[in-house]
Amino acid sequence: MVKVSKSMYALNGPVEIKQAETDDMMISIFLNKKLANGYTPSSLCRYENEPLCPTVLSDRFNIFKDFFSQSDMPFTCPHEPGVYNITNYRPNAERFPPFVPGREWRLDLLFIKNYITVAGCQLFVTLIN
């Protein structure tokens, strides 16, 4: 991560895909709200075992379009194995609803093949008004 302003960081670095994505791969996307005792699942975003490629390419998840536009990964699916670079990725604030309850969130992305999680990513976000 790199600091791009007083209160904003951007994500930079490589993403390595070690094996080809296949048509039977699934993705689960969970948004979790931080409470005093930890993170709890939110109903704002909860998708479990969705087909990977149709989900990534759909208009329902513009976060993926934004992500691909800040990397050298093609906005296609499936992706071939290789190392791709992300440059100054920041979530687009215009994609968020006008009111999001809470301040601190964790986004979980799980990549699943044959009902086994083969990769995952957690993004921690603090919303600043």
PEMOGI-V868089 format. One record per backbone hydrogen bond with DSSP energy under -0.5 kcal/mol. NH is the residue of the N-H (numbers start at 1). CO is the residue of the C=O. E is the energy in kcal/mol with one decimal. If there is no record, write none. Layout:
BEGIN
nh:NH co:CO e:E
nh:NH co:CO e:E
END
This chain:
BEGIN
nh:2 co:10 e:-2.6
nh:4 co:8 e:-2.5
nh:5 co:8 e:-1.5
nh:8 co:5 e:-0.6
nh:10 co:2 e:-2.9
nh:11 co:89 e:-2.6
nh:12 co:10 e:-0.5
nh:13 co:86 e:-2.1
nh:15 co:84 e:-3.1
nh:17 co:15 e:-0.6
nh:17 co:82 e:-2.9
nh:18 co:16 e:-0.6
nh:21 co:79 e:-1.6
nh:25 co:22 e:-1.9
nh:26 co:112 e:-3.2
nh:27 co:50 e:-2.8
nh:28 co:110 e:-2.4
nh:29 co:47 e:-2.7
nh:30 co:108 e:-2.3
nh:31 co:45 e:-2.1
nh:32 co:30 e:-0.5
nh:32 co:106 e:-2.8
nh:33 co:40 e:-2.5
nh:34 co:104 e:-2.7
nh:35 co:38 e:-3.5
nh:38 co:35 e:-1.7
nh:40 co:33 e:-2.5
nh:42 co:31 e:-2.6
nh:45 co:42 e:-0.6
nh:47 co:29 e:-2.9
nh:50 co:27 e:-2.7
nh:52 co:25 e:-2.5
nh:55 co:51 e:-1.7
nh:56 co:52 e:-2.7
nh:57 co:53 e:-2.3
nh:58 co:54 e:-0.7
nh:58 co:55 e:-0.6
nh:61 co:58 e:-0.8
nh:64 co:61 e:-1.5
nh:65 co:61 e:-0.7
nh:66 co:62 e:-2.3
nh:67 co:63 e:-2.2
nh:68 co:64 e:-2.8
nh:69 co:65 e:-2.0
nh:70 co:66 e:-0.8
nh:70 co:67 e:-1.0
nh:71 co:68 e:-1.5
nh:72 co:85 e:-1.8
nh:76 co:74 e:-2.3
nh:82 co:17 e:-2.1
nh:84 co:15 e:-3.1
nh:84 co:82 e:-0.5
nh:86 co:13 e:-3.0
nh:87 co:70 e:-3.5
nh:89 co:11 e:-2.4
nh:93 co:91 e:-0.8
nh:95 co:92 e:-2.0
nh:96 co:93 e:-1.3
nh:101 co:99 e:-0.5
nh:105 co:125 e:-2.9
nh:106 co:32 e:-2.5
nh:107 co:123 e:-3.0
nh:108 co:30 e:-3.0
nh:108 co:106 e:-0.6
nh:109 co:121 e:-2.8
nh:110 co:28 e:-2.5
nh:111 co:119 e:-2.9
nh:112 co:26 e:-2.8
nh:112 co:110 e:-0.5
nh:113 co:116 e:-2.6
nh:116 co:113 e:-1.5
nh:118 co:111 e:-2.8
nh:119 co:111 e:-1.4
nh:121 co:109 e:-2.2
nh:123 co:107 e:-2.5
nh:125 co:105 e:-2.6
nh:127 co:103 e:-3.3
nh:127 co:125 e:-0.5
END
